[in-house]
């Protein structure tokens, strides 16, 4: 008899017996002729391992013994058993326990017995998780949303007040952090924001030219491109790009700090999170996004201008004249106002999702995704509301 | 190793009364009382999930507490006044589990941060102080390295240097030996002993490392299931014959085997243990 071998964390006990066919790994299962209505006997020969587990379970379930009867498993021919096999036996025992039939083992080989002695189980199963009902679920959800809104409001008001205060007391402001953030959010985004809005301007001009040319009104491409860029596309596209670029990075940075207990460390060092992290980020965002929006407006109009010259054969000067005529100050002011609000939202949503992280590193990724999605949602909803206010209510 | 015991008449520097912390409906700490006197090294011990880390976080105001009163150095904690709390925080130092260094700052800048925030020192003096603190934890060579470039033990020592930057009266350590090899862990223990002996600092350490507890603890408080199991001077607590304490020190934590049966017993192939 070989000693039990621990191999790869996988306990397997091998033994050679009189009828062992150790070269034959598969388990064979036969109904014994001694089976009666009261006691069904299954004869098992081979190795009771993971491969055999399914066969055994299926065989028993196909012909479940009657209540108060016995299922006898003749293990005389079983030469080895592994953990999966043992688990299958325990599972059968539990099935029997639930369906009121007894499971007995006979002819257990010494090595198999050793394995069965080593494997411990808890007879009482853990209580099943209680799935909350609809109303409980709904109530928890609503309460959670109210709490989340409360936490966001506290963070938003603390940060906004802190930002305004630090504008009036420049000594309190972390200027180094502000300039670092501004460079990350502003100057490093020039390329991508410029390119995307240039292409948007180009596309807008192309698409509208296709329609307007039919009426001989191709010159109105200038007005259309200018107004849609300055009122809508400039602020909107810039904000969405910044949400993806900087909103996500705020969340992942703050979340990583939270997971690494850096936020806790700041608190016990008496360094307020709002002053140190939140205010520089919000101020950088609120100042950089409008500047990026101005760039976006210009490049969008430039895109339209190029389409006008190359594709529509409009002279450069009349095109520009038409652009200037079409725009009013209100367009630019409302556009920039919107971009400030978008920036404020992106930064605070980013901070909120980052600071709310609990647990390990995998939560950082989840928070980042949630932050970008809710920032874009915020941008679109706020934009719709502003459109109504500026061009319906204040028209 | 024997230490001079904290004299019972020495001043109470940490007083926790009825601290209760809940996460949802789950009570993590249930009316915990704790008193730490000036100049002692107090170990908070307990198995994982016992609530010992939550106790530390609760004391430091890093987790929301359901009720309870905490006084550190005679000052009430959890005052809504952020300014007062900030001032109290300057009188204590905290070493977090993995150092909690700011990843965007070098080791030197990390140590300099509390100085820059709370002390108006000339630049030269500040730099000198940072180097002194780093030398104290044997990290003088690492001043210009970033936390990502440090080993686990170095991060903790750098975290300790930062915690000591303002010469605190009290030091809190969260699992200082976790994840360290025995030698590094022993060095950190010696450092903590030196602080107590030379600077008369009060130290509160959360740990479950037996070697560390035996080396540094003057007194201990054992937490289990959110409650205090035992509190008092080391020798006294161990002499009381409390099962949980004895098990902890004997390293014989019994698993809940009472509810477990071997598969052989399940099928009646072996006699059931203890007639259960």
Interface residues (C-beta under 8 A of the other chain):
Chain A: X86 X89 X90 X93 X103 X104 X105 X108 X113 X116 X117 X118 X119 X120 X121 X122 X123 X124 X256 X257 X260 X261 X262 X264 X265 X267 X268 X269 X270 X271 X272
Chain B: X57 X60 X61 X62 X82 X85 X86 X87 X89 X90 X92 X94 X96 X97 X98 X100 X101 X102 X103 X113 X114 X117 X118 X159 X162 X257 X259 X260 X261 X262 X263 X264 X266 X267 X268 X269 X270
